[in-house]
Amino acid sequence: TDGRLYFVNLRTANCGVGDTYQAPLQCPADQWYQVAIPASVFCLTCRGKVHIDEVRMSWRDVTTFGISILDREEGPFKLEIDYVQLIRDPTQPDDEV
């Protein structure tokens, strides 16, 4: 990777226009790194601005996964991904992976 700041983006069937659940993703430059992002890190945004009211995401309703770079830096980027896996946390209720 290049060490730049990326965001993991999730949308659910209940998301409104422009709504996305986002979590930051930043890895050290020039090395493989395993990342685990807990459900509690994702927050609901609308066109990049965090919703004031916390809205809990239903993991069973996730329809879209994506990664974006939002650091506003021009130039090349590099993010290599071996795999993506959603892991259920058995200590959380069924709707919160």
trRosetta pair geometry for C-beta under 8 A, 3 or more apart (Angstrom, degrees):
i j d omega theta_ij theta_ji phi_ij phi_ji
1 4 7.7 -135 165 30 97 71
1 27 4.5 81 48 78 160 119
1 28 7.3 113 66 82 113 38
1 29 6.3 -115 95 -119 75 41
1 30 7.4 -101 61 -31 53 25
1 31 7.6 -41 34 54 87 47
1 33 7.0 -52 12 22 131 115
1 78 6.1 171 -148 106 33 81
1 79 5.3 27 -123 -115 91 57
1 80 6.4 -129 -65 26 65 76
2 29 5.7 -2 -177 -122 26 93
2 30 8.0 52 -107 -44 34 64
2 76 7.9 179 -93 116 155 80
2 77 5.6 -130 24 -156 152 58
2 78 4.4 116 -43 48 105 86
2 79 7.0 -71 13 -59 92 65
3 26 7.2 33 -171 -172 48 88
3 27 6.9 -106 -99 87 42 57
3 28 6.2 -9 -100 -169 91 30
3 29 3.2 -37 -38 -58 116 94
3 30 7.7 -17 -37 -2 104 70
4 26 7.3 -119 114 -126 27 86
4 69 6.1 22 124 -143 130 117
4 71 5.5 -122 -171 7 102 151
4 73 6.8 -130 -130 46 127 136
4 77 6.0 -70 34 -133 151 104
4 79 7.8 -88 57 -62 101 104
5 24 6.4 -39 -162 -155 98 104
5 25 7.6 129 -167 71 52 51
5 26 5.0 -28 -107 -84 64 111
5 69 7.3 120 88 -149 56 71
5 70 6.9 -63 108 61 101 75
5 71 4.8 122 51 -70 99 113
6 24 7.5 124 80 -166 47 55
6 25 4.4 -37 80 74 95 102
6 26 6.9 161 26 -77 70 54
6 67 5.5 9 171 -178 127 100
6 68 6.7 158 -162 82 77 35
6 69 5.2 -49 -105 -92 76 67
6 70 7.7 111 -139 11 33 77
6 79 6.1 57 -58 -96 153 153
7 22 4.7 -7 -180 -162 125 111
7 23 6.8 147 -159 70 72 35
7 24 5.9 -47 -102 -104 72 43
7 25 6.3 158 -106 15 17 91
7 67 7.0 163 81 -154 45 55
7 68 5.2 -15 57 61 95 87
7 69 7.8 166 14 -93 76 21
7 70 5.7 14 -5 3 121 122
8 22 6.8 149 74 -152 52 55
8 23 4.9 -12 53 59 103 91
8 24 7.9 7 13 83 80 4
8 25 5.2 91 -31 -37 91 127
8 37 6.1 -166 31 23 151 171
8 42 7.8 -74 89 -97 103 98
8 65 7.5 -25 -173 -162 90 84
8 66 7.7 151 -162 84 48 43
8 67 5.8 -27 -104 -100 55 77
9 20 4.9 -22 -156 -179 101 129
9 21 7.2 134 -160 73 48 53
9 22 5.6 -15 -100 -98 67 80
9 64 7.5 -27 120 119 94 99
9 65 7.2 138 83 -164 64 37
9 66 4.3 -20 63 68 112 91
9 67 6.8 -174 14 -83 88 23
9 68 5.9 43 -25 -1 128 107
10 20 7.0 135 64 -171 38 74
10 21 4.4 -26 67 66 94 107
10 22 7.8 -176 24 -74 70 36
10 42 6.5 -18 34 -141 124 143
10 57 6.9 63 101 -160 128 154
10 62 5.3 -46 -170 -134 114 112
10 64 6.8 152 -156 84 43 65
10 65 6.0 -7 -102 -103 73 63
10 66 8.0 179 -72 27 35 68
11 15 4.7 -83 -160 14 86 158
11 19 7.2 117 -129 99 90 76
11 20 5.6 -54 -77 -114 86 71
11 21 7.2 172 -83 17 34 82
11 62 7.3 113 76 -151 39 63
11 63 5.7 -50 97 61 88 90
11 64 4.1 13 43 49 105 113
12 15 5.2 129 54 -29 67 93
12 21 7.3 47 -16 -9 98 122
12 57 6.1 173 -35 -155 138 89
12 58 6.0 106 -147 58 152 83
12 61 4.1 55 -163 112 108 104
12 62 5.5 -58 -94 -91 76 41
12 63 6.2 113 -144 3 27 90
13 61 4.6 -101 21 -172 97 106
13 63 5.5 105 -62 -36 68 128
14 58 7.0 71 12 28 132 117
14 61 6.0 28 -3 142 96 155
15 19 4.0 -160 -166 87 91 112
15 20 6.8 48 -150 -78 147 39
15 21 7.8 -118 -90 -19 123 83
16 19 4.6 83 52 -11 71 127
16 46 7.5 -8 77 -111 108 113
18 46 4.8 56 120 -164 107 77
18 47 4.6 -24 -169 -45 120 87
19 44 6.2 -13 -163 -168 101 98
19 45 7.2 153 -150 82 52 43
19 46 5.3 -28 -90 -95 63 79
19 51 7.9 18 -128 -51 99 128
20 44 7.6 153 83 -151 31 54
20 45 5.5 -24 68 64 79 92
20 46 7.8 146 20 -93 69 32
21 42 4.4 31 167 173 110 117
21 43 6.8 169 -150 80 70 18
21 44 5.6 -38 -94 -90 71 57
21 45 7.4 138 -112 15 21 78
21 57 5.0 13 -84 -80 156 144
22 42 6.6 150 69 -146 20 71
22 43 6.4 -33 60 60 73 69
22 45 5.1 -5 10 6 120 129
23 37 4.8 114 125 -174 152 137
23 41 4.4 71 -133 117 117 106
23 42 4.7 -61 -52 -84 106 64
23 43 7.6 121 -80 9 64 67
24 41 7.5 -100 32 169 73 121
25 35 6.3 61 -142 174 94 165
25 37 7.0 -58 -86 -69 90 135
25 67 6.9 -51 46 -138 151 107
27 31 7.7 -142 155 74 104 76
27 33 4.1 172 -152 54 114 143
27 35 6.5 -93 -80 -58 106 123
27 79 8.0 121 33 -130 123 86
28 31 5.3 -2 94 47 109 113
28 33 5.9 135 32 -64 86 141
32 80 7.9 -63 -102 85 79 116
32 82 7.6 37 -145 -29 117 127
36 87 7.7 -36 -138 37 106 132
37 41 5.4 -103 -174 57 87 139
37 42 7.4 84 146 -50 116 87
38 41 5.4 108 67 -10 74 99
38 89 7.5 41 -140 -58 86 148
39 42 6.2 -49 -167 20 47 111
39 57 7.3 -144 -166 61 99 112
39 59 7.0 -64 -117 -67 129 124
39 89 6.9 -117 -2 9 118 132
39 92 6.8 72 34 -120 147 171
39 96 5.3 145 124 -174 163 84
39 97 5.6 151 -70 67 129 71
42 57 6.0 -29 107 5 133 146
43 50 5.5 -1 129 -135 132 105
43 51 7.3 -162 162 38 91 84
43 54 7.5 -75 -138 -125 89 80
44 50 7.4 100 82 -156 54 60
44 51 4.4 -12 97 17 103 129
44 54 7.4 138 22 -151 109 42
44 55 4.6 12 -12 51 157 106
44 57 7.2 165 -67 -62 95 96
45 48 5.8 1 165 -133 131 9
45 49 6.0 147 -160 68 87 29
45 50 5.4 -50 -100 -92 82 44
45 51 6.6 -150 -100 -17 26 78
46 49 5.8 -31 65 62 73 86
46 51 6.2 81 -12 -69 101 88
48 70 7.0 163 -125 -146 116 143
51 54 7.4 144 96 -92 103 26
51 55 6.1 -1 91 3 154 108
56 95 7.6 70 139 123 118 117
56 96 7.2 -56 -173 -83 115 108
57 61 7.8 -142 179 61 73 101
57 62 7.6 45 167 -73 117 91
57 96 7.9 106 74 -110 73 71
58 61 4.3 50 92 13 108 113
58 62 8.0 -156 98 -36 61 66
58 95 4.9 -50 -132 -164 76 108
59 62 5.9 -17 -161 -21 48 112
59 86 7.5 155 -170 -176 119 134
59 95 6.2 156 25 -178 83 46
59 96 6.4 125 -11 -121 118 19
59 97 4.1 145 -135 -19 171 104
60 94 7.4 20 -45 144 123 91
60 95 6.2 -69 1 -121 106 69
62 65 7.1 43 164 -61 119 87
62 86 7.9 177 54 -101 156 157
65 84 6.9 145 154 141 151 156
67 79 6.9 -140 134 117 145 155
67 81 7.7 173 -9 -55 159 144
69 77 5.7 -91 -66 -125 168 168
69 79 7.7 -169 -67 -23 113 136
81 84 6.5 2 175 -49 129 92
86 97 6.1 -27 174 175 102 163
87 97 7.1 132 89 166 38 110
88 92 7.7 -138 -177 57 72 105
88 97 4.9 -94 -112 -147 58 81
89 92 4.4 58 86 6 107 113
89 96 7.4 -42 56 122 112 81
89 97 6.1 103 11 152 82 47
92 96 4.1 -107 167 96 126 101
92 97 6.7 51 78 120 140 8
93 96 5.2 64 58 25 79 101
